[in-house]
Amino acid sequence: MADLDRKDHSLHEETIAGDGKSFSRREFLKLAGVTGAAVGLGAGLGGLVAACGGDDSGTTGAESSSSVTVGGGGTEGDEIKIGFVSPLTGALASFGVPDQYCVDRWNEAVVDGLVCGDGKNHKIKIILADSQSDSNRAAQVAGDLINNEQVDLILVASTPDTVAPVADQCEANATPCLSNDCPWQPYFFGRNGDPAVGFEWTYHFFWGLEDIIATFSDMWPKVATNQSAGAMWPNDADGNAYRSEFGPALTAAGYSLVDPGAYQNFTEDFTAQINEFKKNGCEIGTGVPQPPDFTNFWKQATQQGFKPKIGTYAKALLFPQSMEALGEVGYNLTTEVWWTPRHPFASSLTGETCQQLADDFEARTGMQWTQPLLHYVVFEMAVDALKRADDPKDKQSIIEAVRTMKLDTVGGPIDFTAPVADGGMRPVPNVYKSPLVGGQWVKGSTYMYDLVVVDNVAAPDIALEAEMQSL
């Protein structure tokens, strides 16, 4: 599979100071003897500096930190530091909405410390770092967490643009990294992963593009259409992955695909794309836009008379906040669903069900539950590894525990000991898949919108809740 996520970050003229002189980003890369293409998304300039042990004085990794203290008896061990990289601000901030809540809950779970595999009770310090929805920034703060904060492991979630550069930093710096909320293909192949070898330090729990293809393809025949689909695929990691995988699959399934070409994130005028869809009579709309871009696109489409019978968009429609921004024109839009309060799972930390976790989130924050509560799982994974690591202050010991992980979580079961097999739950060595179903946004009772499950072909254990309706 082609490299899904490569950008020439040397084109951004960020200034680096050193030896009393200032160098532009391009000049620094030239002096270092590398090109932007060689650095790639997963490293960027911040990644290069961090990998070399340098200090990017313009970056502060510890945007928000919380400490917990040891309580109870037993031998006291050294403090364990865990970094968590999240897009708390910027275009991907909807993904980061529940992350401070997750950190607060994680701290509560280990408030008395954690007895690890060495039999000692260790303080746990969690450092929450903001990627600002920027891939280069994500690499920079990951490097800062590793080289300056001296974390023992890193957690990360929220799209390939956040997960991939952080995972690359961890792989380059021999630091365990646990992640979710990124389709496994851009996570693995987008980082040039070799299925015969895998990665040493980075492990992931999330579904793949094959699951979303199966789900969307099973949803669409539920409404009669002319099978002409107009695709909104941006020029980013997700968009490039969907274009290379989803596009051919739709064509093979008998759909007529209209792809106006990659557009840049933060595009304000989508008239050209809308005209193309109208000209080709598209009765299905699909794509993987960022939430702010989709809000602009869908409002413009409504105003300009593009009214498909089905609108199924990944990423942009995951969040109730995004739906509320659309107003009433968003009813019956459909999307992928990777977590709901009704999923039949429970937390390995507290025993809470998905419903109890969602209820607690709503009670504490005053906001409607959101799918990225799945991010809670990465700390479940971390705790399980630390509890089984013979030496939780030794990174090699931690990653050995990850490799043998078999754990039931609030996001579903994880088993990194399962056989690697195409089409299986562990398609490549560093990935175990989470369940995926299809959902539709309908008029809500307590909130403006409710998300109901209308397709479970890729995850039959998740119950259907309604029949899919046309727009």
C-alpha beads as a LAMMPS data file, in Angstrom:
LAMMPS data file: protein, C-alpha beads

471 atoms
470 bonds

1 atom types
1 bond types

-500.0 500.0 xlo xhi
-500.0 500.0 ylo yhi
-500.0 500.0 zlo zhi

Masses

1 110.0

Atoms # bond

1 1 1 0.000 0.000 0.000
2 1 1 1.267 3.434 -0.865
3 1 1 2.569 5.742 1.816
4 1 1 -0.630 7.419 3.028
5 1 1 0.734 10.458 4.771
6 1 1 3.757 12.349 3.545
7 1 1 4.113 16.140 3.542
8 1 1 7.122 18.380 2.979
9 1 1 7.240 20.162 6.312
10 1 1 10.466 21.909 5.315
11 1 1 8.256 24.417 3.478
12 1 1 7.103 25.939 6.767
13 1 1 9.546 28.652 7.780
14 1 1 9.481 28.181 11.545
15 1 1 12.600 29.640 13.197
16 1 1 15.003 27.508 15.216
17 1 1 17.578 29.174 17.460
18 1 1 20.989 27.693 18.078
19 1 1 24.525 28.881 18.846
20 1 1 23.369 32.486 18.904
21 1 1 22.005 32.261 15.358
22 1 1 18.545 31.806 13.896
23 1 1 17.849 29.324 11.136
24 1 1 14.688 28.859 9.159
25 1 1 13.181 25.378 9.112
26 1 1 14.421 24.851 5.539
27 1 1 17.953 25.998 6.454
28 1 1 18.015 23.736 9.497
29 1 1 17.043 20.701 7.455
30 1 1 19.669 21.565 4.860
31 1 1 22.365 21.850 7.510
32 1 1 21.220 18.602 9.072
33 1 1 21.599 16.857 5.730
34 1 1 17.988 15.716 5.375
35 1 1 14.996 16.758 3.301
36 1 1 11.457 17.430 4.333
37 1 1 10.348 14.335 2.453
38 1 1 12.814 12.222 4.401
39 1 1 11.583 13.609 7.703
40 1 1 7.946 13.127 6.736
41 1 1 4.827 13.661 8.780
42 1 1 5.812 11.228 11.482
43 1 1 8.852 13.254 12.468
44 1 1 8.771 16.774 11.053
45 1 1 11.272 19.301 12.330
46 1 1 10.138 18.894 15.908
47 1 1 10.577 15.157 15.510
48 1 1 14.113 15.574 14.193
49 1 1 15.114 17.898 17.019
50 1 1 13.575 15.640 19.648
51 1 1 15.077 12.488 18.185
52 1 1 18.481 14.144 18.435
53 1 1 17.823 15.024 22.055
54 1 1 17.543 18.733 21.308
55 1 1 15.348 21.219 23.111
56 1 1 12.871 23.081 20.940
57 1 1 12.563 26.167 23.111
58 1 1 9.367 27.170 21.336
59 1 1 7.504 24.090 22.531
60 1 1 6.090 23.251 25.928
61 1 1 5.020 19.627 26.124
62 1 1 3.341 19.699 29.524
63 1 1 0.274 21.774 28.715
64 1 1 -1.627 20.390 31.692
65 1 1 -0.300 17.968 34.282
66 1 1 -1.849 16.131 37.175
67 1 1 -0.168 14.133 39.922
68 1 1 -1.556 11.480 42.209
69 1 1 -0.079 10.327 45.485
70 1 1 0.557 6.931 46.973
71 1 1 -1.769 5.736 49.693
72 1 1 -1.900 2.572 51.751
73 1 1 0.900 0.290 52.762
74 1 1 3.496 -1.661 50.828
75 1 1 6.915 -0.763 49.472
76 1 1 6.957 2.558 47.674
77 1 1 8.375 2.528 44.152
78 1 1 9.581 5.335 41.924
79 1 1 7.063 7.646 40.306
80 1 1 5.840 6.543 36.884
81 1 1 5.246 9.269 34.313
82 1 1 2.707 8.825 31.522
83 1 1 2.299 11.325 28.682
84 1 1 -0.998 11.737 26.839
85 1 1 -1.078 13.700 23.547
86 1 1 -4.465 15.119 22.532
87 1 1 -5.797 17.790 20.122
88 1 1 -7.292 19.989 22.819
89 1 1 -7.417 22.978 20.467
90 1 1 -7.619 23.517 16.701
91 1 1 -9.646 21.869 13.952
92 1 1 -9.575 18.433 15.613
93 1 1 -10.566 19.734 19.049
94 1 1 -13.868 17.825 18.900
95 1 1 -11.810 14.652 19.266
96 1 1 -10.207 16.045 22.414
97 1 1 -13.447 17.094 24.121
98 1 1 -13.539 14.164 26.610
99 1 1 -9.788 13.946 27.179
100 1 1 -9.502 16.142 30.290
101 1 1 -12.413 14.148 31.713
102 1 1 -10.529 10.921 30.920
103 1 1 -7.386 12.227 32.624
104 1 1 -9.415 13.183 35.697
105 1 1 -10.947 9.722 35.840
106 1 1 -7.570 8.055 35.335
107 1 1 -6.113 10.027 38.224
108 1 1 -9.019 8.952 40.423
109 1 1 -8.431 5.317 39.486
110 1 1 -4.819 5.428 40.706
111 1 1 -5.147 8.069 43.431
112 1 1 -3.587 5.671 45.950
113 1 1 -0.874 4.655 43.526
114 1 1 -0.590 1.500 41.439
115 1 1 0.910 -1.792 42.553
116 1 1 2.917 -2.875 39.534
117 1 1 4.568 -6.093 38.477
118 1 1 7.505 -5.494 40.822
119 1 1 5.167 -5.637 43.828
120 1 1 5.776 -1.974 44.690
121 1 1 3.223 0.823 44.938
122 1 1 4.079 3.568 42.442
123 1 1 2.821 7.129 42.190
124 1 1 1.394 7.853 38.743
125 1 1 1.844 11.256 37.103
126 1 1 -0.154 11.940 33.937
127 1 1 0.968 14.778 31.659
128 1 1 -1.616 15.999 29.150
129 1 1 -0.070 17.700 26.101
130 1 1 -1.948 19.644 23.425
131 1 1 -1.068 18.840 19.806
132 1 1 -3.088 21.890 18.706
133 1 1 -4.463 19.677 15.890
134 1 1 -1.116 19.946 14.083
135 1 1 0.971 16.926 13.084
136 1 1 4.297 18.680 13.495
137 1 1 3.258 19.976 16.897
138 1 1 2.184 16.454 17.897
139 1 1 5.685 15.203 17.090
140 1 1 7.245 18.084 19.013
141 1 1 5.289 17.565 22.209
142 1 1 5.905 13.807 22.031
143 1 1 9.631 14.488 21.752
144 1 1 9.413 16.865 24.703
145 1 1 7.578 14.278 26.800
146 1 1 10.243 11.684 26.029
147 1 1 13.424 13.747 26.250
148 1 1 12.564 16.472 28.750
149 1 1 9.753 15.082 30.901
150 1 1 11.366 11.604 30.826
151 1 1 8.020 9.796 30.611
152 1 1 7.930 6.023 30.924
153 1 1 5.264 5.579 28.257
154 1 1 3.009 7.655 26.015
155 1 1 -0.705 7.432 25.219
156 1 1 -2.255 9.068 22.153
157 1 1 -5.541 9.193 20.237
158 1 1 -7.444 11.280 17.648
159 1 1 -6.914 10.666 13.902
160 1 1 -3.760 9.762 11.934
161 1 1 -2.621 13.386 12.076
162 1 1 -2.154 13.039 15.843
163 1 1 -1.440 9.348 16.320
164 1 1 1.082 8.676 13.542
165 1 1 3.660 11.398 14.374
166 1 1 3.507 10.568 18.084
167 1 1 3.916 6.852 17.426
168 1 1 6.862 7.581 15.126
169 1 1 8.567 9.599 17.855
170 1 1 8.079 6.764 20.322
171 1 1 9.415 4.194 17.874
172 1 1 12.484 6.349 17.168
173 1 1 13.123 6.958 20.873
174 1 1 12.433 3.440 22.216
175 1 1 9.417 4.509 24.281
176 1 1 6.229 2.416 24.656
177 1 1 3.202 3.985 22.952
178 1 1 -0.431 2.863 23.240
179 1 1 -3.052 4.391 20.956
180 1 1 -6.515 4.292 19.459
181 1 1 -8.873 6.464 17.351
182 1 1 -7.050 6.108 14.022
183 1 1 -7.890 3.506 11.332
184 1 1 -5.204 0.883 11.505
185 1 1 -4.060 1.197 7.863
186 1 1 -2.793 4.799 8.099
187 1 1 -1.453 3.958 11.565
188 1 1 0.550 0.989 10.273
189 1 1 1.147 1.385 6.529
190 1 1 1.205 5.161 6.710
191 1 1 4.278 4.757 8.922
192 1 1 5.878 2.318 6.439
193 1 1 5.114 -0.685 8.612
194 1 1 6.129 -4.136 7.361
195 1 1 3.552 -6.812 8.308
196 1 1 6.325 -9.407 8.440
197 1 1 8.203 -7.391 11.059
198 1 1 5.887 -4.915 12.758
199 1 1 6.967 -2.176 15.137
200 1 1 8.793 -2.693 18.413
201 1 1 7.435 0.081 20.637
202 1 1 3.997 1.076 19.346
203 1 1 0.679 -0.809 19.733
204 1 1 -2.794 0.171 18.604
205 1 1 -6.480 -0.674 19.196
206 1 1 -8.881 0.474 16.467
207 1 1 -10.874 -0.713 13.483
208 1 1 -9.733 -0.625 9.858
209 1 1 -10.879 0.730 6.534
210 1 1 -12.214 -2.718 5.608
211 1 1 -14.715 -2.350 8.451
212 1 1 -15.954 1.071 7.386
213 1 1 -16.178 -0.072 3.755
214 1 1 -18.264 -3.072 4.820
215 1 1 -20.459 -0.903 7.034
216 1 1 -21.132 1.893 4.549
217 1 1 -21.659 -0.594 1.700
218 1 1 -24.207 -2.477 3.805
219 1 1 -26.014 0.712 4.872
220 1 1 -26.556 2.263 1.470
221 1 1 -28.774 -0.454 -0.110
222 1 1 -31.249 0.154 2.733
223 1 1 -32.342 3.287 0.811
224 1 1 -33.066 3.170 -2.931
225 1 1 -30.587 5.320 -4.929
226 1 1 -29.003 5.494 -8.391
227 1 1 -25.721 4.317 -6.775
228 1 1 -23.890 7.491 -7.783
229 1 1 -21.700 8.609 -4.873
230 1 1 -19.942 11.962 -4.529
231 1 1 -16.825 11.818 -2.348
232 1 1 -15.321 14.550 -0.149
233 1 1 -11.753 13.341 0.462
234 1 1 -9.319 16.001 1.692
235 1 1 -5.580 16.132 1.146
236 1 1 -4.635 14.707 4.536
237 1 1 -3.822 11.336 6.079
238 1 1 -7.437 10.210 6.346
239 1 1 -8.448 11.524 2.933
240 1 1 -5.538 9.875 1.150
241 1 1 -6.173 6.566 2.902
242 1 1 -9.870 6.585 2.023
243 1 1 -9.172 7.535 -1.589
244 1 1 -6.735 4.653 -2.069
245 1 1 -8.815 2.013 -0.240
246 1 1 -12.458 3.081 -0.170
247 1 1 -12.637 4.418 -3.738
248 1 1 -11.696 1.163 -5.520
249 1 1 -13.929 -0.822 -3.168
250 1 1 -16.960 1.324 -4.037
251 1 1 -16.287 0.966 -7.748
252 1 1 -15.937 -2.802 -7.386
253 1 1 -19.264 -2.886 -5.536
254 1 1 -21.026 -1.281 -8.502
255 1 1 -21.147 2.343 -7.376
256 1 1 -20.401 5.205 -9.738
257 1 1 -17.848 7.304 -7.892
258 1 1 -17.510 11.055 -8.400
259 1 1 -14.274 12.346 -6.872
260 1 1 -13.644 16.047 -7.610
261 1 1 -10.105 15.660 -6.299
262 1 1 -8.326 16.342 -3.042
263 1 1 -9.167 19.633 -1.382
264 1 1 -7.198 21.438 1.316
265 1 1 -8.421 21.424 4.895
266 1 1 -9.970 24.757 5.954
267 1 1 -11.408 25.329 2.465
268 1 1 -14.185 27.897 2.796
269 1 1 -15.951 27.594 -0.573
270 1 1 -17.092 24.157 -1.770
271 1 1 -19.070 25.380 -4.792
272 1 1 -16.850 23.491 -7.256
273 1 1 -17.385 20.170 -5.500
274 1 1 -21.121 20.761 -5.081
275 1 1 -21.535 21.587 -8.768
276 1 1 -19.693 18.405 -9.716
277 1 1 -21.990 16.291 -7.530
278 1 1 -25.106 17.986 -8.941
279 1 1 -23.926 17.604 -12.535
280 1 1 -23.423 13.871 -12.031
281 1 1 -26.718 13.390 -10.214
282 1 1 -25.122 12.010 -7.054
283 1 1 -27.751 10.586 -4.702
284 1 1 -25.148 9.531 -2.125
285 1 1 -22.735 11.867 -0.383
286 1 1 -19.702 10.517 1.441
287 1 1 -16.224 11.522 2.571
288 1 1 -13.963 12.053 5.562
289 1 1 -13.798 15.836 6.180
290 1 1 -12.769 17.634 9.341
291 1 1 -15.773 18.805 11.389
292 1 1 -15.488 22.566 10.593
293 1 1 -15.085 21.855 6.869
294 1 1 -18.136 19.610 6.779
295 1 1 -20.275 22.252 8.488
296 1 1 -19.347 24.711 5.721
297 1 1 -19.829 22.141 2.972
298 1 1 -23.219 20.858 4.133
299 1 1 -24.706 24.303 4.702
300 1 1 -23.498 25.392 1.249
301 1 1 -24.813 22.176 -0.304
302 1 1 -28.239 22.815 1.221
303 1 1 -28.263 26.398 -0.029
304 1 1 -27.096 25.399 -3.529
305 1 1 -29.587 22.574 -3.990
306 1 1 -27.442 19.464 -3.552
307 1 1 -29.813 17.137 -1.721
308 1 1 -28.674 13.498 -1.831
309 1 1 -30.867 10.725 -0.482
310 1 1 -28.019 9.457 1.710
311 1 1 -25.276 11.443 3.437
312 1 1 -22.687 9.193 5.085
313 1 1 -19.561 11.003 6.236
314 1 1 -16.752 9.676 8.408
315 1 1 -14.940 11.708 11.086
316 1 1 -16.960 14.934 10.738
317 1 1 -20.224 13.455 12.056
318 1 1 -18.896 11.667 15.126
319 1 1 -19.775 14.445 17.540
320 1 1 -23.037 15.937 18.835
321 1 1 -21.395 19.385 18.831
322 1 1 -20.800 19.087 15.072
323 1 1 -24.407 18.084 14.498
324 1 1 -25.771 20.952 16.564
325 1 1 -23.671 23.354 14.483
326 1 1 -25.624 22.195 11.419
327 1 1 -29.013 22.901 12.913
328 1 1 -31.958 20.894 11.588
329 1 1 -30.382 20.205 8.172
330 1 1 -28.348 17.424 9.774
331 1 1 -31.188 15.054 10.667
332 1 1 -30.740 11.515 9.236
333 1 1 -27.097 11.995 8.292
334 1 1 -25.177 8.763 8.839
335 1 1 -21.666 7.951 10.017
336 1 1 -19.395 5.305 11.486
337 1 1 -19.922 4.448 15.144
338 1 1 -17.062 3.067 17.217
339 1 1 -18.478 3.556 20.716
340 1 1 -21.860 4.192 22.345
341 1 1 -23.209 3.967 25.896
342 1 1 -25.111 0.859 24.803
343 1 1 -22.027 -1.140 23.807
344 1 1 -21.871 -4.316 25.947
345 1 1 -18.493 -3.688 27.593
346 1 1 -17.129 -2.623 30.984
347 1 1 -14.032 -0.850 32.323
348 1 1 -11.159 -2.978 33.584
349 1 1 -10.323 -0.148 36.007
350 1 1 -13.653 0.383 37.766
351 1 1 -16.101 -2.162 36.373
352 1 1 -18.291 0.644 34.996
353 1 1 -20.403 -0.175 31.959
354 1 1 -20.324 2.009 28.863
355 1 1 -23.634 3.519 29.946
356 1 1 -22.320 4.341 33.405
357 1 1 -19.215 5.982 31.938
358 1 1 -21.327 8.084 29.561
359 1 1 -23.734 9.062 32.340
360 1 1 -20.826 10.143 34.533
361 1 1 -19.326 12.193 31.688
362 1 1 -22.616 13.985 31.124
363 1 1 -23.139 14.607 34.851
364 1 1 -19.650 16.070 35.323
365 1 1 -19.364 18.102 32.146
366 1 1 -22.950 19.024 31.277
367 1 1 -22.238 17.847 27.714
368 1 1 -23.736 15.021 25.678
369 1 1 -21.670 11.826 25.530
370 1 1 -19.271 11.610 22.597
371 1 1 -17.562 8.720 20.819
372 1 1 -13.995 9.718 21.797
373 1 1 -14.784 8.495 25.299
374 1 1 -13.177 5.418 23.748
375 1 1 -9.884 7.200 24.506
376 1 1 -10.431 6.029 28.092
377 1 1 -9.209 2.620 26.908
378 1 1 -5.581 3.640 26.370
379 1 1 -5.118 4.088 30.118
380 1 1 -6.739 0.711 30.754
381 1 1 -4.056 -0.691 28.476
382 1 1 -1.308 1.224 30.288
383 1 1 -2.414 0.049 33.731
384 1 1 -2.613 -3.563 32.579
385 1 1 0.930 -3.400 31.164
386 1 1 2.354 -1.747 34.297
387 1 1 0.670 -4.275 36.598
388 1 1 2.350 -7.090 34.670
389 1 1 5.740 -5.486 33.977
390 1 1 8.523 -6.974 36.115
391 1 1 10.179 -3.556 36.194
392 1 1 7.671 -0.754 35.422
393 1 1 10.515 1.771 35.248
394 1 1 12.154 -0.197 32.445
395 1 1 10.666 0.517 29.014
396 1 1 11.644 -2.863 27.635
397 1 1 9.814 -4.549 30.485
398 1 1 6.699 -2.463 29.812
399 1 1 6.607 -3.259 26.107
400 1 1 7.094 -6.974 26.822
401 1 1 3.951 -6.803 28.961
402 1 1 2.096 -5.046 26.133
403 1 1 2.995 -7.828 23.706
404 1 1 1.252 -10.373 25.935
405 1 1 -1.805 -8.214 26.687
406 1 1 -5.218 -9.919 26.898
407 1 1 -7.688 -7.446 28.356
408 1 1 -11.415 -6.704 28.445
409 1 1 -11.996 -2.948 28.296
410 1 1 -14.817 -0.428 28.044
411 1 1 -14.084 -0.407 24.298
412 1 1 -14.096 -4.178 23.874
413 1 1 -11.579 -7.004 24.181
414 1 1 -7.896 -6.620 23.275
415 1 1 -5.621 -9.593 22.600
416 1 1 -2.124 -8.954 21.278
417 1 1 -1.398 -12.690 21.606
418 1 1 -3.971 -13.578 18.934
419 1 1 -2.584 -14.908 15.647
420 1 1 -1.837 -12.354 12.946
421 1 1 -4.102 -13.032 9.982
422 1 1 -5.581 -11.116 7.052
423 1 1 -9.235 -10.499 7.769
424 1 1 -8.763 -11.296 11.450
425 1 1 -8.960 -9.180 14.567
426 1 1 -5.166 -8.837 14.542
427 1 1 -4.383 -8.014 10.908
428 1 1 -0.793 -6.905 11.600
429 1 1 1.471 -7.514 14.621
430 1 1 0.877 -4.188 16.407
431 1 1 -2.885 -3.896 15.971
432 1 1 -5.992 -5.399 17.540
433 1 1 -9.284 -4.236 16.071
434 1 1 -12.133 -2.569 17.942
435 1 1 -15.758 -3.042 16.808
436 1 1 -17.380 -0.736 14.244
437 1 1 -21.048 -0.237 13.373
438 1 1 -23.079 2.294 11.392
439 1 1 -25.205 4.999 12.980
440 1 1 -27.750 7.665 12.090
441 1 1 -28.371 11.024 13.764
442 1 1 -32.075 11.429 14.576
443 1 1 -34.124 13.970 16.484
444 1 1 -33.316 13.601 20.151
445 1 1 -35.324 13.780 23.335
446 1 1 -32.925 15.186 25.936
447 1 1 -30.546 16.642 23.343
448 1 1 -31.090 18.028 19.841
449 1 1 -29.669 14.867 18.261
450 1 1 -29.410 11.222 19.245
451 1 1 -27.122 8.703 17.515
452 1 1 -28.716 5.284 16.912
453 1 1 -27.136 2.109 15.491
454 1 1 -28.633 1.157 12.113
455 1 1 -26.064 -1.334 10.796
456 1 1 -23.925 -3.983 12.515
457 1 1 -22.620 -6.094 9.632
458 1 1 -19.002 -5.575 10.795
459 1 1 -19.776 -6.135 14.500
460 1 1 -22.845 -8.378 15.016
461 1 1 -22.401 -8.334 18.807
462 1 1 -23.493 -4.680 18.861
463 1 1 -27.311 -4.484 18.846
464 1 1 -29.282 -2.718 16.105
465 1 1 -31.447 0.124 17.401
466 1 1 -33.364 1.514 14.411
467 1 1 -33.948 1.187 10.663
468 1 1 -32.012 3.551 8.425
469 1 1 -34.015 6.410 6.915
470 1 1 -33.333 8.579 3.862
471 1 1 -32.427 12.262 4.250

Bonds

1 1 1 2
2 1 2 3
3 1 3 4
4 1 4 5
5 1 5 6
6 1 6 7
7 1 7 8
8 1 8 9
9 1 9 10
10 1 10 11
11 1 11 12
12 1 12 13
13 1 13 14
14 1 14 15
15 1 15 16
16 1 16 17
17 1 17 18
18 1 18 19
19 1 19 20
20 1 20 21
21 1 21 22
22 1 22 23
23 1 23 24
24 1 24 25
25 1 25 26
26 1 26 27
27 1 27 28
28 1 28 29
29 1 29 30
30 1 30 31
31 1 31 32
32 1 32 33
33 1 33 34
34 1 34 35
35 1 35 36
36 1 36 37
37 1 37 38
38 1 38 39
39 1 39 40
40 1 40 41
41 1 41 42
42 1 42 43
43 1 43 44
44 1 44 45
45 1 45 46
46 1 46 47
47 1 47 48
48 1 48 49
49 1 49 50
50 1 50 51
51 1 51 52
52 1 52 53
53 1 53 54
54 1 54 55
55 1 55 56
56 1 56 57
57 1 57 58
58 1 58 59
59 1 59 60
60 1 60 61
61 1 61 62
62 1 62 63
63 1 63 64
64 1 64 65
65 1 65 66
66 1 66 67
67 1 67 68
68 1 68 69
69 1 69 70
70 1 70 71
71 1 71 72
72 1 72 73
73 1 73 74
74 1 74 75
75 1 75 76
76 1 76 77
77 1 77 78
78 1 78 79
79 1 79 80
80 1 80 81
81 1 81 82
82 1 82 83
83 1 83 84
84 1 84 85
85 1 85 86
86 1 86 87
87 1 87 88
88 1 88 89
89 1 89 90
90 1 90 91
91 1 91 92
92 1 92 93
93 1 93 94
94 1 94 95
95 1 95 96
96 1 96 97
97 1 97 98
98 1 98 99
99 1 99 100
100 1 100 101
101 1 101 102
102 1 102 103
103 1 103 104
104 1 104 105
105 1 105 106
106 1 106 107
107 1 107 108
108 1 108 109
109 1 109 110
110 1 110 111
111 1 111 112
112 1 112 113
113 1 113 114
114 1 114 115
115 1 115 116
116 1 116 117
117 1 117 118
118 1 118 119
119 1 119 120
120 1 120 121
121 1 121 122
122 1 122 123
123 1 123 124
124 1 124 125
125 1 125 126
126 1 126 127
127 1 127 128
128 1 128 129
129 1 129 130
130 1 130 131
131 1 131 132
132 1 132 133
133 1 133 134
134 1 134 135
135 1 135 136
136 1 136 137
137 1 137 138
138 1 138 139
139 1 139 140
140 1 140 141
141 1 141 142
142 1 142 143
143 1 143 144
144 1 144 145
145 1 145 146
146 1 146 147
147 1 147 148
148 1 148 149
149 1 149 150
150 1 150 151
151 1 151 152
152 1 152 153
153 1 153 154
154 1 154 155
155 1 155 156
156 1 156 157
157 1 157 158
158 1 158 159
159 1 159 160
160 1 160 161
161 1 161 162
162 1 162 163
163 1 163 164
164 1 164 165
165 1 165 166
166 1 166 167
167 1 167 168
168 1 168 169
169 1 169 170
170 1 170 171
171 1 171 172
172 1 172 173
173 1 173 174
174 1 174 175
175 1 175 176
176 1 176 177
177 1 177 178
178 1 178 179
179 1 179 180
180 1 180 181
181 1 181 182
182 1 182 183
183 1 183 184
184 1 184 185
185 1 185 186
186 1 186 187
187 1 187 188
188 1 188 189
189 1 189 190
190 1 190 191
191 1 191 192
192 1 192 193
193 1 193 194
194 1 194 195
195 1 195 196
196 1 196 197
197 1 197 198
198 1 198 199
199 1 199 200
200 1 200 201
201 1 201 202
202 1 202 203
203 1 203 204
204 1 204 205
205 1 205 206
206 1 206 207
207 1 207 208
208 1 208 209
209 1 209 210
210 1 210 211
211 1 211 212
212 1 212 213
213 1 213 214
214 1 214 215
215 1 215 216
216 1 216 217
217 1 217 218
218 1 218 219
219 1 219 220
220 1 220 221
221 1 221 222
222 1 222 223
223 1 223 224
224 1 224 225
225 1 225 226
226 1 226 227
227 1 227 228
228 1 228 229
229 1 229 230
230 1 230 231
231 1 231 232
232 1 232 233
233 1 233 234
234 1 234 235
235 1 235 236
236 1 236 237
237 1 237 238
238 1 238 239
239 1 239 240
240 1 240 241
241 1 241 242
242 1 242 243
243 1 243 244
244 1 244 245
245 1 245 246
246 1 246 247
247 1 247 248
248 1 248 249
249 1 249 250
250 1 250 251
251 1 251 252
252 1 252 253
253 1 253 254
254 1 254 255
255 1 255 256
256 1 256 257
257 1 257 258
258 1 258 259
259 1 259 260
260 1 260 261
261 1 261 262
262 1 262 263
263 1 263 264
264 1 264 265
265 1 265 266
266 1 266 267
267 1 267 268
268 1 268 269
269 1 269 270
270 1 270 271
271 1 271 272
272 1 272 273
273 1 273 274
274 1 274 275
275 1 275 276
276 1 276 277
277 1 277 278
278 1 278 279
279 1 279 280
280 1 280 281
281 1 281 282
282 1 282 283
283 1 283 284
284 1 284 285
285 1 285 286
286 1 286 287
287 1 287 288
288 1 288 289
289 1 289 290
290 1 290 291
291 1 291 292
292 1 292 293
293 1 293 294
294 1 294 295
295 1 295 296
296 1 296 297
297 1 297 298
298 1 298 299
299 1 299 300
300 1 300 301
301 1 301 302
302 1 302 303
303 1 303 304
304 1 304 305
305 1 305 306
306 1 306 307
307 1 307 308
308 1 308 309
309 1 309 310
310 1 310 311
311 1 311 312
312 1 312 313
313 1 313 314
314 1 314 315
315 1 315 316
316 1 316 317
317 1 317 318
318 1 318 319
319 1 319 320
320 1 320 321
321 1 321 322
322 1 322 323
323 1 323 324
324 1 324 325
325 1 325 326
326 1 326 327
327 1 327 328
328 1 328 329
329 1 329 330
330 1 330 331
331 1 331 332
332 1 332 333
333 1 333 334
334 1 334 335
335 1 335 336
336 1 336 337
337 1 337 338
338 1 338 339
339 1 339 340
340 1 340 341
341 1 341 342
342 1 342 343
343 1 343 344
344 1 344 345
345 1 345 346
346 1 346 347
347 1 347 348
348 1 348 349
349 1 349 350
350 1 350 351
351 1 351 352
352 1 352 353
353 1 353 354
354 1 354 355
355 1 355 356
356 1 356 357
357 1 357 358
358 1 358 359
359 1 359 360
360 1 360 361
361 1 361 362
362 1 362 363
363 1 363 364
364 1 364 365
365 1 365 366
366 1 366 367
367 1 367 368
368 1 368 369
369 1 369 370
370 1 370 371
371 1 371 372
372 1 372 373
373 1 373 374
374 1 374 375
375 1 375 376
376 1 376 377
377 1 377 378
378 1 378 379
379 1 379 380
380 1 380 381
381 1 381 382
382 1 382 383
383 1 383 384
384 1 384 385
385 1 385 386
386 1 386 387
387 1 387 388
388 1 388 389
389 1 389 390
390 1 390 391
391 1 391 392
392 1 392 393
393 1 393 394
394 1 394 395
395 1 395 396
396 1 396 397
397 1 397 398
398 1 398 399
399 1 399 400
400 1 400 401
401 1 401 402
402 1 402 403
403 1 403 404
404 1 404 405
405 1 405 406
406 1 406 407
407 1 407 408
408 1 408 409
409 1 409 410
410 1 410 411
411 1 411 412
412 1 412 413
413 1 413 414
414 1 414 415
415 1 415 416
416 1 416 417
417 1 417 418
418 1 418 419
419 1 419 420
420 1 420 421
421 1 421 422
422 1 422 423
423 1 423 424
424 1 424 425
425 1 425 426
426 1 426 427
427 1 427 428
428 1 428 429
429 1 429 430
430 1 430 431
431 1 431 432
432 1 432 433
433 1 433 434
434 1 434 435
435 1 435 436
436 1 436 437
437 1 437 438
438 1 438 439
439 1 439 440
440 1 440 441
441 1 441 442
442 1 442 443
443 1 443 444
444 1 444 445
445 1 445 446
446 1 446 447
447 1 447 448
448 1 448 449
449 1 449 450
450 1 450 451
451 1 451 452
452 1 452 453
453 1 453 454
454 1 454 455
455 1 455 456
456 1 456 457
457 1 457 458
458 1 458 459
459 1 459 460
460 1 460 461
461 1 461 462
462 1 462 463
463 1 463 464
464 1 464 465
465 1 465 466
466 1 466 467
467 1 467 468
468 1 468 469
469 1 469 470
470 1 470 471
